[in-house]
Amino acid sequence: MQSHPLVTVVIPSFNHAAYIDVAVESVLAQTYPEIELVIVDDGSTDNSHDVIRKYEHHPQVTIILNTENAGQSAVLNQALAVAKGEFVAFLPSDDWYLPHKTEVQVEKFKNSSDSVGVVYANGQRFFEDTGKTIDVKLPVHEGYIAKRLIQEGNFIYPVTPLYRRAVFDHVQPNEQFRAEGEAVHLRIALKYEYAHVDENVAVMRDHSSNIGKAASIMNDELIRHREWYFNLPDLPEDVRSLKDDSLLRIYRVKAMQLILDRQETRKGRENIYKCFALRPSAVLQDPKLLVSYGASFLPKSWIGKITAMRKRSLAKRDIYYTSQK
């Protein structure tokens, strides 16, 4: 490996004119010297194109401005087609990197075996409504982690991974899903090992227009993706046997999110009914899911109060607040 192999950072953008400057500048401010930046805007209807064009003459920046919205998976494939780096990272246009991100992750690759295809790390979350930043605490697993991802849910903080470019010669983002997102790790982890850096390297921004806020749409996409994934012809049988566990996790997590966070009570109850049909004990022995089911019949103002209490409890137990300067 060269002392400073080229790293391609891809920023997929859609209607984030208010945020994309921060994302771009965080890439250009990296302490690592060999970076190219590919920005692909997916048919924004705000003034994103005007903001992005400010960088069209920057020697490190390549710009692709789509006139129609094709979806995140298609945009990532567009960027990969022009990426020249030995390593690739994806930065959503409303998030940002900390200055040392690329440097510490490339160094981790240098000290890892060739079987490692992804290096991920710790991250933070910035809440726009409060102006506070939290350190996000997630489990850490290394090696071949496909079964762990299915059994425990995604523990890879989405804005942090750095990939070998060769990974995407074998596992392309699937364009039948508009936003396959972190679910792509279920496929990558079948072929490559994962390594972890125990440092905060990036910040995700929480705001009203996050794609993840479209909980009902994401719920249906996740379930459709799992049905497709567990029918892959080359899937190992020990992974295929975990299909019910995977679906149960999605139904459970999304039911609570839909009911408590989004107050989409009917859709949340549908998920609970699917849980019950798949494995009744998964509902009857789960106090949190039963509480969520009961809450789904309450007035939305009451659900809001329950959610506020739940978030305060999580903040005290699971995350640590730091001031955002």
CORUR-V172284 format. One record per pair of residues at least 12 apart in sequence whose C-alpha atoms are under 10 Angstrom apart, sorted by the first residue. I is the first residue (numbers start at 1). J is the second residue. Records with the same first field share a line. If there is no record, write none. Layout:
BEGIN
I->J  J
END
This chain:
BEGIN
1->86  109  110
2->86  110
3->106  107  110
4->32  33  34  35  86  103  106  107
5->32  33  34  35  85  86  87  106
6->32  33  34  35  36  83  84  85  86  87  88  106
7->32  33  34  35  36  37  83  84  85  86  87  88  89  102  103  106  162  163  164  165
8->34  35  36  37  38  60  61  79  80  82  83  84  85  86  87  88  89  90  162  163  165
9->24  27  28  35  36  37  38  39  61  79  80  83  85  87  88  89  90  91  102  162
10->24  27  36  37  38  39  40  61  62  75  76  79  80  83  88  89  90  91  92  93
11->23  24  27  37  38  39  40  41  63  75  76  79  89  90  91  92  93  94  95
12->38  39  40  41  42  64  71  72  73  75  76  78  79  90  91  92  93  94
13->39  40  41  42  43  44  48  49  52  65  72  75  91  92  93  94
14->40  41  42  43  44  45  46  48  49  66  69  71  72  92  93  94  211
15->41  42  43  44  45  46  47  48  49  93  94  209
16->41  44  45  46  47  48  49  51  92  93  94  209  210
17->44  45  46  47  48  49  50  51  52  93  94
18->46  47  48  51  93  94
19->48  51  92  93  94  95  96  205
20->39  48  51  52  92  93  94  95  96
21->48  51  52  54  55  93  94  96
22->93  94  95  96  97
23->91  92  93  94  95  96  97  203
24->37  38  39  52  55  61  91  93  94  95  96  97
25->96  97
26->91  95  96  97  98  99  101  202
27->91  96  97  98  99  101  102
28->58  60  61  97  99
29->97  98  99  100
30->97  98  99  100  101  102  103
31->98  99  100  101  102  103  104
32->99  100  101  102  103  104  105  106
33->102  103
34->60  85  102  103
35->60  61  84  85  87  88  102
36->59  60  61  62  83  84  85  88
37->58  59  60  61  62  63  79  83  85  88  89  90
38->60  61  62  63  64  78  79  80  82  83  84  90
39->52  55  56  61  62  63  64  65  75  76  79  91  93
40->52  62  63  64  65  66  72  75  76  78  79  93
41->63  64  65  66  67  68  69  70  72  75  93
42->64  65  66  67  68  69  70  71  72  74  75
43->65  66  67  68  69  70  71
44->65  66  67  68  69
45->67  68  69
48->65
49->63  64  65  66  67
52->64  65
53->65
62->79  82  83
63->79
64->78  79
69->178
70->175  178
71->175  176  177  178  179  180
72->92  173  174  175  177  178  179  180  181
73->172  173  174  175  176  177  178  179  180  181
74->172  173  174  175  176  177  178  179
75->173  175  178  179
76->90  172  173  174  175  179
77->168  172  173  174  175
80->165  168  169  172  173
83->165
84->165
85->164  165  166
86->163  164  165  166
87->102  106  109  117  118  162  163  164  165  166  167
88->102  118  161  162  163  164  165  166  167  168
89->102  118  159  160  161  162  163  164  165
90->158  159  160  161  162  163
91->158  159  160  161  202  203  204
92->158  159  204  205
93->204  205
94->203  204  205  206  207  209  210
95->125  126  159  202  203  204  205  206
96->159  160  201  202  203  204  205
97->123  159  160  200  201  202  203  204
98->123  124  200  201  202  203
99->201  202
100->199  200  201  202
101->121  160  161  162  197  199  200  201  202
102->160  161  162  201
103->201
104->119  121  197  198  199  201
105->118  119  120  121  160  161  162  163  195  196  197  199  201
106->119  162  163  164
107->197
108->120  195  196  197
109->162  163  164  195  196
112->193  194  195
113->193  195
114->164  192  193
115->143  144  191  192  193  194
116->142  143  144  163  164  167  189  191  192  193  194  195
117->143  161  162  163  164  165  166  167  168  188  189  191  192  193  194  195
118->142  143  160  161  162  163  164  165  167  185  188  189  192  193  194  195  196
119->142  156  160  161  162  163  164  193  194  195  196  197
120->140  142  155  156  157  158  159  160  161  162  163  194  195  196  197  198  199  201
121->138  140  156  157  158  159  160  161  162  195  196  197  198  199  200  201  202
122->135  136  137  138  139  140  156  157  158  159  160  161  196  197  198  199  200  201  202  203
123->135  136  137  138  156  157  158  159  160  198  199  200  201  202  203  204
124->136  137  157  159  160  200  201  202  203  204  205  319  320  321  322
125->202  203  204  205  206  321
126->203  204  205  206  207  321  322  323  324
127->204  205  206  207  324
128->205  206  207  208
129->206  207  208
130->324
131->322  323  324  325
132->321  322  323  324  325
133->203  204  205  206  319  320  321  322  323  324  325
134->203  204  315  319  320  321  322  323  324
135->200  203  318  319  320  321  322
136->157  200  203  318  319  320  321
137->155  157  318  319  320
138->154  155  156  157  318  319
139->152  154  155  156  157
140->155  156  195  196  197  198
141->155  156  194  195  196
142->193  194  195  196
143->189  192  193  194  195  196
144->188  189  190  191  192  193  194  195
145->185  186  188  189  190  191  192  193  194
146->185  186  187  188  189  190  191  192  193  194  239
147->186  189  190  238  239  240  242  246
148->186  189  239
149->183  185  186  189  246
150->183  186  239  242  243  244  245  246  247  249
151->239  242  243  245  246  249
152->245  246  249
153->183  246  249  250  253
154->182  183  185  186
155->182
156->182  185  196
157->182  202  203  204
158->181  182  202  203  204
159->182  201  202  203  204
160->196  197  200  201  202  203  204
161->182  194  195  196  197  201  202
163->188  194
164->192
167->188  191  192
168->188
170->187  188  191
171->184  185  187  188  191
172->184  187  188
173->187
174->225
176->225
177->221  222  224  225
178->221
179->211  218  221  222
180->218  221  222  225
181->222
183->222  225  226  229
184->225  229
186->226  229
187->229  232  235
190->235  236  239
213->257  258  261  262
214->258  262
215->254  255  257  258  261  262  264  267  268
216->254  255  257  258  262  264  267  268
218->254
219->250  251  253  254  255  257  258  267  268  271
220->250  251  254
222->247  250  251  254
223->246  247  250  251
226->243  244  246  247  250
227->243  246  247
229->243
230->242  243  244  246
231->243
244->275  278  279
245->278  279  282
247->271  274  275  278
248->271  272  274  275  276  278  279  282  283
249->275  282
250->271  275
251->268  269  270  271  272  273  274  275  276
252->268  271  272  274  275  282  283  286  288  289  292
253->268  271  272  289
254->267  268  271  272
255->267  268  269  270  271  272  273  275  289  292  293  296
256->268  269  271  272  288  289  290  291  292  293  295  296
257->292  307
258->271  292  296
259->292  293  294  295  296  297  300  303  304  307
260->292  293  295  296  300  302  303  304  305  306  307  308  310
261->303  304  306  307  308  310  311
262->300  303  304  307
263->295  296  299  300  301  303  304  307
264->296  300
265->292  293  295  296  297  298  300  303
266->296  297
267->296
268->292  293  296
269->289  292  293  294  296  297
271->293
272->289  290  292  293
273->293
275->289
292->306
END
